[in-house]
Amino acid sequence: MGDFLVYAVGFPATFLLLVLGMALAARRILGLRVGLVRTALMCLLAMSIASGLFGTTTAEPSPALVSVQLGLSLLVVIGLLALAEVLVPTGSIPPVTEWWGLLRRRIARTRRYSRITAIAFRHGLGPYLRGRERTDTGLARSLRLALQDAGVTFVKLGQVLSTRSDLLPADFVAELSLLQDEVPAASWESVRAVLDAEVGVDAFTSVDPEPLAAASIAQVHRAVLRTGAEVVVKVQRPDVRAVAEGDLDIVGRLAETLQRTRWGAALGVRDLANGFAVALREELDFRVEARNIAAVSAVADASVGLPHVHLSTERVLVMDRLDGVPVRRAAADEGLARTLLRFVLRQVVLDGVFHADPHPGNVLLLADGRLGLLDFGSVGRIDSALRSALQRLLLAIDRGDPAGLTDAVLELTSRPEDIDEQRLERSLGQFMARHLGAGMRPDVEMFGDLFLIVSRFGLSIPPEVAAVFRALATLEGTLGVLSPGFDIVVESRAFAAEQISERLTPESVQRTLTEELQAVLPVLRRLPRRVDRITGAVEQGRLSMSMRLFADERDRAYVTGLLHQVMLTVLGATAGVMAVLLLGAGGGPQVVPDLGLHQVLGYNLLIISVLLGLRVVVAVFRPRRA
């Protein structure tokens, strides 16, 4: 039976066509987009195995046995492909042309892993990397120091985690909030090279080589434009992007590993890592910061000073220099604290675009007596639906309404299907009694308890909402610097009361009614005609309901695939039964000595049965696309 293969090998063109035909047939039968090179190699291996199994003779290849030999070869090909797809799925091994680059990145990643591991062990985190339970009260401080030494990406990661009081214990949140990304300044030669490559040093009359401030991502220098305007130039550190991309790759791989654990899946570690990567890459692109400044300036009033952007590229940002001193060096002023709070609350509640990191280092007391905001690399945006839900949440807290608070929380979060709303409302009622009862003074820490309740019930807080509470928590520290003892909750209540009063003025009510009427007017115009049609159909006995099953394309695709598998299973089983009957019956015309026609047909049907069975098995175990 190996004669046909030997015969085909003697003619290269015939042999190549045979291999190509078998490769295409195998891919079609399996229903997988298997690489043609892989399939062709499996065809060569299968034909070699078939030749060895059946041997060769000097006789001409028998046409009656060619179908059996080809069928068995095809069966071996499909079996080898199915095994290869299970062990090494298509696409898991990159092309040979990419191997060198991947090897270099793997070596660099391994070195970075070694450095990070050494930093962790140096700060006493080694036992916890091996799965030890927390027993050391100084673990939070050790983690902060390790993140501080690990570099820009891990400092930023710690700062993001410090805002997630719904995920981390209070001592970790407090310790990670102390993370600073101040580092020694880069050399003027390297900074000048970046500046010259991005905008050209000739764009400035002068640039001060000594930086005003140096952080892990960029440093800021005084400069004077050709127009005579005094500006500051924010220049990205030369090597920060490469380091950040390598670290983000490590963070992503760790997140994928942790996502397989129960607690990692519950916390949504993969989504947290993806959101962090997106935010950090945006912070590395100064054009995004320029757009953020423009967005905030477009809706801001003049109570707080904002810089004006003159020029922006991916690694250089040129903007007005705000003449002032940091708020830490300014005298306490309750009026300025109230102005800053109202400015941020207006951005969050009304405008939907807000400065997400208003810590004391980003707030200046300007020479004209106003406050000024710096560093718009982190800006939050919330849509109108989230703003409305956030307003209802704050209003429910102010009124002490557990039912309203429950509705607002469910609107702000992604809710599981099996949540017990009644138990959630009772928990929120206890929360309000504990923090908002008689003689209690509300504070920002109560939002930490609210996050714990949200986490306990399996609710997921959107990143936009988490950014709001992060900004408010950061703002509380800045307000404490401006005015020690400043009560952010009381002042927020006063702001909310003012907003409600503004909405209840005759002009505001009239404007709201007009807007709502304009929205529902088209529906009201069509309503009488539709009511008349329905009543007419009821009167004449023609009222009916039309309901389409499987209207969704995904439902139709699922049912079609299921029927396809059932049909292939039935056909495969039928072919197998017929093959067994024919092989057991014997007799029939003799094709070759000791082999009758019934046996040839039986072997072919048996091959078809196995092929159909393999197709069904592959379809069952193939990952379904969302």
C-alpha positions in Angstrom: 0.0 0.0 0.0 3.0 2.3 0.2 3.5 1.9 -3.6 1.4 5.0 -4.4 3.5 7.2 -2.2 6.7 5.9 -3.7 5.2 6.5 -7.2 4.2 10.1 -6.3 7.6 10.9 -4.8 9.1 10.0 -8.2 7.3 13.0 -9.7 8.0 16.2 -7.6 5.1 18.2 -9.1 2.7 15.4 -8.3 4.0 15.0 -4.9 3.8 18.7 -4.1 0.2 18.8 -5.3 -0.6 15.8 -3.2 0.9 17.4 -0.1 -0.9 20.7 -0.8 -4.2 18.9 -1.4 -3.9 16.9 1.8 -3.0 20.0 3.8 -6.0 21.9 2.5 -8.3 18.9 3.1 -7.0 18.5 6.7 -7.5 22.2 7.5 -11.0 22.1 6.0 -12.0 19.0 7.9 -10.7 20.3 11.2 -12.3 23.7 10.7 -9.2 25.4 12.1 -7.0 28.1 10.6 -3.8 26.0 11.0 -0.6 27.4 9.5 0.0 26.0 6.0 3.7 25.3 6.8 2.7 23.3 9.9 0.1 21.4 8.0 2.5 20.6 5.1 5.1 19.3 7.5 2.5 17.1 9.2 1.5 15.8 5.8 5.1 14.8 5.0 5.4 13.1 8.4 2.1 11.3 7.9 3.0 10.1 4.4 6.3 8.8 5.7 4.6 7.0 8.5 2.0 5.5 6.1 4.8 4.3 3.7 6.6 2.7 6.6 3.5 1.0 7.9 2.4 -0.5 4.6 5.7 -1.1 3.0 6.3 -1.2 -0.8 6.1 -3.8 -3.6 7.3 -3.8 -7.2 3.7 -4.0 -8.5 1.9 -1.0 -9.9 -0.2 0.9 -7.3 -3.7 -0.5 -7.2 -6.4 2.1 -7.8 -8.7 0.3 -5.4 -6.3 0.8 -2.5 -5.3 4.4 -3.2 -8.4 5.7 -1.4 -7.6 3.7 1.6 -4.0 4.8 1.7 -4.9 8.4 1.2 -7.6 8.2 3.8 -5.3 6.7 6.3 -2.6 9.3 5.5 -5.2 12.0 5.9 -6.3 10.5 9.2 -2.7 10.5 10.5 -2.3 14.1 9.4 -5.4 15.2 11.2 -4.5 13.2 14.3 -1.0 14.8 14.4 -2.5 18.3 13.8 -5.1 17.8 16.6 -2.3 16.7 18.9 -0.1 19.7 17.9 -3.0 22.1 18.5 -3.5 20.7 22.0 0.2 20.9 22.9 1.3 24.0 20.9 -1.7 26.0 19.6 -1.2 27.9 16.3 0.1 31.4 17.1 1.7 30.4 20.4 5.1 30.1 18.7 6.1 33.4 16.9 7.7 33.4 13.5 11.4 32.5 13.2 12.2 36.1 12.2 11.0 37.4 15.6 13.0 34.9 17.7 16.0 37.1 18.2 14.1 40.1 19.3 12.0 38.0 21.7 15.1 36.4 23.1 16.6 39.9 23.8 13.4 41.0 25.5 13.2 37.9 27.6 16.8 38.4 28.7 16.1 42.0 29.6 12.9 41.0 31.4 14.8 38.3 33.4 17.3 40.8 34.5 14.6 43.2 35.6 12.9 40.4 37.4 16.1 39.7 39.2 16.5 43.3 40.3 12.9 43.6 41.5 13.3 40.3 43.4 16.5 41.5 45.0 14.8 44.8 46.0 11.9 42.8 47.6 14.3 40.5 49.5 16.3 43.6 50.7 13.2 45.0 52.2 12.1 41.8 53.9 9.4 40.8 51.4 11.0 37.5 50.4 8.8 35.2 52.6 5.7 36.9 51.3 6.7 36.2 47.7 6.6 32.5 48.6 3.0 32.7 49.8 3.5 33.4 53.5 0.5 34.8 55.3 0.8 38.4 56.6 2.2 38.4 60.2 4.5 41.5 60.2 2.9 44.8 61.1 5.6 46.6 59.2 4.7 44.9 55.9 3.0 48.0 54.5 6.1 50.2 55.1 8.4 47.5 53.6 6.2 47.4 50.5 6.3 51.2 50.1 10.1 51.2 50.4 10.4 48.4 47.9 8.1 50.1 45.4 10.1 53.3 45.9 13.3 51.6 45.0 11.9 49.7 42.1 11.5 52.8 39.9 8.9 54.9 38.1 6.4 52.3 37.1 6.1 50.7 40.5 6.0 54.1 42.2 3.0 55.0 40.0 1.5 51.6 40.7 1.7 52.1 44.4 0.2 55.6 44.1 -2.8 54.1 42.1 -3.2 51.3 44.7 -3.2 53.9 47.5 -6.5 55.1 46.1 -8.2 51.7 46.2 -9.3 51.5 49.9 -11.9 49.1 48.6 -9.1 46.6 47.9 -6.4 47.2 50.4 -6.3 47.5 54.3 -6.2 50.9 55.8 -2.6 50.7 56.8 -1.5 49.9 53.3 -3.5 52.7 51.9 -2.0 55.2 54.4 1.6 54.0 53.7 1.3 53.9 49.9 -0.1 57.4 50.0 3.4 58.6 51.2 5.0 57.4 47.9 6.9 60.2 46.2 8.5 60.0 42.7 11.2 62.6 43.3 14.6 61.4 41.9 18.0 63.1 41.2 17.9 65.3 38.1 19.1 64.0 34.8 22.2 65.6 33.3 21.7 68.8 31.3 23.3 67.2 28.2 20.7 64.4 28.1 17.9 66.9 28.7 19.2 69.2 26.0 19.4 66.3 23.5 15.7 65.5 24.1 14.7 69.2 23.9 16.7 69.7 20.7 15.2 66.5 19.1 11.6 67.5 19.9 11.3 71.2 19.5 14.8 72.6 18.9 16.7 74.7 21.4 16.6 77.6 19.0 12.9 78.0 19.9 14.0 79.6 23.2 16.1 82.6 24.1 17.4 80.9 27.1 16.8 77.7 29.1 18.0 77.3 32.7 20.1 74.1 33.0 19.2 73.8 36.7 15.7 72.2 37.0 13.0 73.6 39.1 11.9 70.1 40.0 12.8 66.5 39.0 10.5 63.5 39.1 10.7 60.0 37.8 9.1 60.8 34.5 10.2 64.3 33.7 11.9 67.4 35.1 11.0 71.1 34.7 13.2 74.0 33.6 12.7 77.7 33.4 12.9 79.1 29.9 12.2 82.3 27.8 10.6 82.0 24.4 11.6 84.1 21.4 8.5 86.1 22.0 9.8 87.1 25.4 7.3 85.0 27.3 8.5 83.4 30.5 7.6 79.7 30.4 8.5 76.4 32.0 9.6 73.5 29.9 8.7 70.0 31.0 11.1 67.5 29.5 10.8 63.7 29.7 13.7 61.8 31.1 15.6 60.1 28.2 15.3 56.4 29.3 12.0 56.5 31.1 9.8 55.1 28.3 11.9 52.0 27.7 12.0 51.3 31.4 8.3 51.8 31.8 7.4 49.6 28.9 9.5 46.8 30.3 8.0 47.2 33.7 4.5 47.3 32.3 5.2 44.0 30.5 6.1 42.5 33.9 3.0 44.0 35.6 0.8 42.6 32.8 2.3 39.1 33.1 2.0 39.1 36.9 -1.6 40.3 36.5 -2.4 37.4 34.1 -0.9 34.9 36.6 -2.9 36.4 39.6 -6.1 36.5 37.5 -6.1 32.7 37.7 -6.5 32.8 41.4 -9.8 33.2 43.1 -9.0 36.4 44.9 -7.3 37.8 41.8 -10.4 37.2 39.6 -12.6 38.7 42.3 -10.6 41.9 42.4 -10.3 42.1 38.6 -6.5 42.2 38.7 -6.2 42.0 34.9 -8.5 45.0 34.5 -6.6 47.0 37.1 -3.3 46.3 35.4 -4.7 47.2 32.0 -6.2 50.5 33.3 -2.9 51.3 35.0 -0.9 50.6 31.8 -3.2 52.9 29.8 -3.0 55.7 32.4 0.8 55.5 32.6 1.2 55.5 28.8 -1.0 58.6 28.7 1.2 60.2 31.3 4.2 59.5 29.2 2.7 61.3 26.3 2.8 65.1 27.0 0.3 65.8 24.2 -2.3 64.1 26.3 -1.5 66.5 29.2 -1.8 69.4 26.8 -5.3 68.2 25.8 -6.1 67.7 29.5 -5.2 71.3 30.3 -7.3 72.6 27.4 -10.3 70.5 28.6 -10.1 71.7 32.2 -9.5 75.3 31.1 -12.6 75.2 28.8 -15.0 74.6 31.8 -13.1 76.3 34.6 -13.8 79.7 36.1 -11.2 82.3 37.0 -11.1 81.5 40.7 -8.1 79.2 40.2 -5.2 79.9 37.8 -4.3 77.3 35.1 -1.3 77.3 32.8 -1.6 78.1 29.1 0.2 75.7 26.8 2.4 77.2 24.1 3.8 74.0 22.6 3.5 70.3 23.1 5.2 67.1 21.7 5.3 63.6 23.0 8.3 64.3 25.3 8.3 68.1 25.7 5.6 70.5 27.1 6.0 74.3 27.1 3.5 76.3 29.2 3.2 79.5 31.1 5.1 79.8 34.3 2.7 80.4 37.2 4.3 82.9 39.6 3.7 81.7 43.1 4.9 79.6 46.0 3.8 76.1 47.1 0.9 76.0 49.5 3.0 74.4 52.2 4.9 77.7 52.5 1.7 79.8 52.5 -0.2 81.1 55.5 -3.3 79.3 56.5 -6.4 80.7 54.7 -9.8 79.0 55.1 -11.2 81.1 52.2 -8.6 79.7 49.8 -9.4 76.1 51.0 -13.1 76.7 50.4 -12.4 78.1 46.9 -10.2 75.1 46.0 -12.9 72.6 47.3 -15.7 74.3 45.3 -13.5 74.4 42.2 -12.9 70.7 42.3 -16.5 69.8 43.3 -17.8 71.9 40.4 -15.5 70.0 38.0 -16.6 66.6 39.3 -20.3 67.2 39.8 -21.1 69.7 37.0 -18.4 69.7 34.4 -17.3 66.1 34.3 -13.6 66.9 33.8 -11.4 67.3 36.9 -7.8 67.4 38.1 -7.3 63.9 39.5 -4.2 64.5 41.6 -4.6 67.8 43.6 -1.9 67.1 46.2 0.0 70.0 47.9 2.9 69.8 45.4 0.5 70.5 42.5 -1.1 73.6 44.1 0.5 77.1 44.2 -0.4 80.3 46.0 -0.1 82.8 43.1 1.2 86.4 43.5 -2.3 87.8 42.8 -3.7 85.9 45.8 -5.4 83.1 43.8 -4.5 79.4 43.8 -2.9 77.8 40.8 -3.0 74.1 39.6 0.0 72.2 38.1 0.6 68.8 36.5 -2.4 67.7 34.4 -1.0 64.4 33.5 -3.8 62.7 35.5 -7.2 64.1 34.7 -10.5 62.3 35.4 -13.6 62.2 33.1 -17.0 61.1 34.1 -20.1 61.0 31.8 -23.4 62.6 32.6 -25.0 59.3 33.8 -22.2 58.7 36.3 -22.4 62.4 37.4 -26.1 62.0 38.1 -25.6 58.8 40.1 -22.8 60.4 42.0 -25.0 63.4 42.9 -27.7 61.0 44.0 -25.2 59.2 46.2 -24.0 62.4 47.9 -27.6 63.6 48.3 -28.7 60.2 49.9 -25.7 60.4 52.3 -26.7 64.0 53.2 -30.4 63.0 53.8 -29.6 59.7 55.6 -31.6 57.7 53.0 -30.4 54.0 52.9 -32.8 53.1 50.0 -31.6 56.1 47.9 -28.0 55.2 48.8 -28.5 51.6 47.6 -30.0 52.7 44.3 -27.1 55.2 43.7 -24.4 52.5 44.6 -26.0 50.0 42.2 -26.0 52.7 39.5 -22.3 53.5 40.1 -21.1 49.9 40.1 -21.2 46.8 38.0 -23.6 44.5 39.9 -23.5 40.7 39.9 -26.7 38.9 39.0 -27.2 37.2 42.4 -26.8 40.2 44.7 -29.1 40.5 47.7 -30.4 44.1 47.5 -32.3 43.9 50.8 -29.1 42.8 52.7 -27.1 45.5 50.9 -29.6 48.1 52.0 -29.4 47.0 55.6 -25.6 47.1 55.5 -25.7 50.6 54.0 -28.3 51.6 56.7 -25.9 50.4 59.4 -23.1 52.3 57.7 -25.1 55.5 57.8 -26.1 55.0 61.4 -22.4 54.5 62.3 -21.0 57.5 60.4 -24.0 59.9 60.1 -25.9 59.4 63.4 -26.5 61.9 66.1 -23.2 63.3 67.5 -21.1 61.8 64.7 -18.9 63.9 62.6 -18.7 62.6 59.0 -15.2 62.5 57.4 -13.6 61.2 54.3 -12.7 57.9 56.0 -16.4 56.9 55.9 -15.9 56.5 52.1 -13.3 53.8 52.9 -16.0 51.9 54.9 -18.4 52.4 52.0 -15.8 50.8 49.6 -15.5 47.8 52.0 -19.2 47.2 51.8 -19.2 47.5 48.0 -16.3 45.0 47.8 -18.0 42.6 50.3 -21.1 42.4 48.0 -19.0 41.7 44.9 -19.7 45.1 43.3 -17.0 46.5 41.0 -16.3 50.2 41.1 -15.5 51.8 37.7 -12.1 53.4 37.4 -13.7 56.8 36.8 -15.6 56.7 40.1 -12.4 55.4 41.9 -10.6 58.4 40.4 -13.2 60.8 41.9 -12.7 59.5 45.4 -9.0 59.4 45.0 -9.1 63.1 44.0 -11.2 63.9 47.0 -9.0 62.0 49.4 -5.9 63.7 48.0 -7.7 67.1 48.1 -8.5 66.6 51.8 -4.7 66.5 52.6 -4.2 69.7 50.5 -7.1 71.5 52.3 -5.6 70.5 55.6 -2.4 72.3 54.6 -4.3 75.4 53.5 -6.5 75.4 56.6 -5.8 73.0 59.4 -9.1 71.5 60.7 -11.0 72.3 57.5 -14.2 70.2 57.4 -14.5 68.9 53.8 -17.8 67.1 54.5 -19.6 70.1 56.0 -18.4 72.4 53.2 -19.4 69.8 50.6 -22.9 69.7 52.1 -23.0 73.5 51.8 -22.0 73.3 48.2 -24.6 70.7 47.5 -27.3 72.8 49.2 -26.3 75.8 47.0 -26.6 73.6 43.8 -30.0 72.4 44.9 -31.1 75.9 45.6 -29.9 77.0 42.2 -31.9 74.2 40.5 -35.1 75.3 42.4 -35.0 78.9 41.2 -37.9 79.8 38.8 -35.4 80.3 35.9 -33.7 77.0 36.5 -37.0 75.1 36.8 -38.3 76.7 33.7 -35.1 75.8 31.8 -35.3 72.2 33.0 -38.9 71.8 32.1 -38.3 73.3 28.6 -35.4 70.9 28.0 -37.4 67.8 29.2 -40.4 68.9 27.1 -38.3 69.2 24.0 -37.0 65.7 24.6 -40.4 64.1 25.0 -42.4 66.2 22.5 -41.7 63.9 19.5 -42.9 60.9 21.5 -46.1 62.9 22.6 -46.8 63.7 19.0 -46.7 60.1 17.9 -48.6 58.8 21.0 -52.2 59.6 19.9 -51.8 57.9 16.5 -50.3 54.8 18.0 -53.0 54.6 20.7 -55.6 54.9 18.0 -54.0 52.0 16.0 -54.0 49.8 19.1 -57.6 50.5 20.1 -58.7 49.9 16.4 -56.9 46.6 16.3 -58.5 45.5 19.6 -61.9 46.5 18.4 -61.6 44.5 15.1 -60.0 41.5 16.8 -56.7 42.0 14.9 -54.4 42.7 17.9 -51.5 40.3 17.9 -47.9 40.0 19.2 -44.9 39.2 17.1 -41.9 37.6 18.9 -38.8 36.4 17.0 -36.8 33.6 18.5 -33.0 33.8 18.0 -33.2 37.4 16.9 -29.6 37.9 18.2 -26.9 36.8 15.7 -24.9 35.2 18.5 -27.9 33.0 19.5 -28.3 31.9 15.9 -24.6 31.1 15.5 -24.6 29.1 18.8 -27.7 27.0 17.7 -26.2 26.5 14.2 -22.9 25.3 15.6 -24.7 23.0 18.0 -26.8 21.5 15.2 -23.7 21.2 13.1 -21.9 19.2 15.8 -25.0 16.9 16.3 -25.2 16.3 12.6 -21.5 15.4 12.3 -21.8 13.1 15.3 -24.8 11.3 13.8 -23.0 11.0 10.4 -19.8 9.8 12.0 -21.6 7.2 14.2 -23.6 6.0 11.1 -20.4 5.7 9.1 -18.8 3.8 11.9 -21.6 1.3 12.3 -21.7 0.7 8.5 -17.9 0.2 8.5 -18.1 -2.4 11.2 -20.9 -4.2 9.4 -19.0 -4.2 6.1 -15.8 -5.4 7.7 -17.6 -8.2 9.5 -19.6 -9.3 6.6 -16.7 -10.2 4.3 -17.3 -11.5 0.8 -17.8 -9.3 -2.3 -15.6 -9.1 -5.3 -11.9 -9.5 -4.6 -9.9 -6.3 -5.2 -6.5 -7.9 -4.3 -5.7 -11.2 -2.8 -7.1 -11.4 0.8 -9.0 -8.1 0.4 -12.5 -7.8 -0.8 -14.6 -4.8 -2.0 -16.7 -4.8 1.2 -13.5 -4.5 3.3 -12.2 -1.6 1.1 -15.5 0.2 1.6 -15.5 -0.6 5.3 -12.0 0.8 5.8 -13.0 4.0 3.9 -16.1 4.4 6.0 -14.2 3.8 9.2 -11.7 6.5 8.2 -14.6 8.9 7.5 -16.2 8.1 10.8 -12.9 8.8 12.7 -12.4 12.0 10.7 -15.9 13.3 11.6 -15.4 12.3 15.2 -12.1 14.3 15.3 -13.9 17.3 13.8 -16.5 17.2 16.6 -13.9 16.7 19.3 -11.9 19.7 18.0 -15.0 21.8 17.8 -16.0 20.9 21.4 -12.6 21.8 22.9 -11.9 24.9 20.8 -12.1 28.1 22.8 -15.2 30.1 22.0 -14.9 33.7 20.9 -16.8 36.2 23.0 
